[in-house]
Each structure stands twice: as C-alpha cells, then as structure tokens.
Amino acid sequence: MKRLLVAGNWKMYTDPAGAGNLASRLKGSLGSCGWADIAIFPPFTSLAAAVDAVRGSGIAVGGQNLYWENEGAYTGEISPSMLIKAGCTMALVGHSERRTHFNETDSMLNKKIKAALGAGLHPILCVGETLEQRESGITEQVIEKQLMADLDGIDEIEPIAIAYEPVWAIGTGKNATPEQASDIHKFTRQLIGRKWGEKAAAGIRILYGGSVKPDNAGALAEKADIDGFLVGGASLKADSFEAIARSFK
Ligand code: PGA
C-alpha cells in the first residue's frame, strides 16, 4: 500500500520563532507518524528554524517555490540547491496563488519541476480549475492541459506528488465534496496511466487541497484515490493539522 502524504502549506505566515514553535510541536505529535509522511512548507525566512525544530524526526521540510537556475543574477529568487542546503527535501510547484498573482505559466512550471527533480527534491505539483472553468464544464480539460504541460518531457514521475486544488476551494471555506474530489483524482490517475503507464499511476500520490479542515478531512480521506492532503489555513494550528493527519489513520 502506498504511503499517504499530509503536507502543510504555511504560505506567508510565521516568523522564525513561530515556525520553530509550530514545527517542534508537530515533531512531538507527528514526528514518527506511522501511517503517513508529513511535510511542512514554511516561508523561506522560517526554513532554518523549522528544519532545526524537526531535525531527527520523520517530518520533511520544503520550499513554497523555487527558480530553475542554480545560481545567477536573479534577484529575489531561490534555487533548488539553496533549498537543499537549507535542509529541504521537497518543494511546492505551481500553487494557484503563484499562477494567479505571480503569472507563473505552465512552461515556467515545467522548468521548475525539472530543476527540482534534477536537484533531488520531491516536488508537489498543484493543479486545479477556477469556479468559472468548473461552471463551464471544462474542469477535466483544464487539469489535463496543466498536467501535460507541466510534466512535459519528464519520464520518471514517481518522485512527484500531484495536488488537486480547485481554486474556488482554496481559502474560501468551500471544499470540494468527497465525490467531486474523487472524480478528479480518478481522472488524473487515468491520465497518468495513459501517458506514464499503470505502475506510475498506481505509485503516484494525488493529494487533495482546498479548505481541508478536521471536520471534512475524514470523509475525503475515505476515498480510494485521495492519497493525502495539502492543507493551508488549518496547517497553521498544530491541533487542526494533527487532527487532519489522523483522519487517515
Ligand atoms: P486552504 O489552502 O487549506 O487554506 O484552503 C490550501 C492551499 O492553498 O494549499
């Protein structure tokens, strides 16, 4: 059976002291979690504190973004090797907030995924439709277009996890129903099977993200194709993140 993955996206929240406290509390409760992999994504300036706090535990730390070059005159950017040296083993790529507010395109995301894999980081690639796209009935086309473009030219996709995050469910308190999420997860796995083969489809983890909370996590976690969660708001409080992680137990 595949290991589940429960990841906390801390977005632009926490200073180093707050991140250290939250991470050490999670180390105590989920540091040797037997049923799932746990990962946290603090802002760059809090990475060192979080890495220090979880050292020696099973909790992975990742960057929320990265650039595709290793070094150079790219003011404001962080490279894959810098993340590795800061103690990261993972990176988020293509979060809808990056796509929307920072104009990240699929061709940029493709370079980011390749750079992350090349450096030995495990990327979580986020995909998802807007409300308008869902209402016009083109959700599947949107997911297919994003996935195929973002993963273009990549043969080994097993180190990647996909996060299906409907844009209309992020930070809105409106989560996709377990059925809506499960339909898209199934569709995504079939797409992967057609392009990368059945072994890749069975092995890849497809997470759900978008207003996951302790009270809706259990019903989502029961769905066969949901292999974990990417949690935003509810990952900033140890109690709620722990409760969400326990929903897979
Ligand atoms: P949310 O965010 O859980 O606050 O909706 C999810 C995400 O942005 O990854």
Residues whose N, C-alpha, C, O or C-beta is under 5 A from the ligand:
A	BS01	PGA	N9 A169 I170 G171 T172 G209 G210 S211 V212 L230 V231 G232 G233 A234
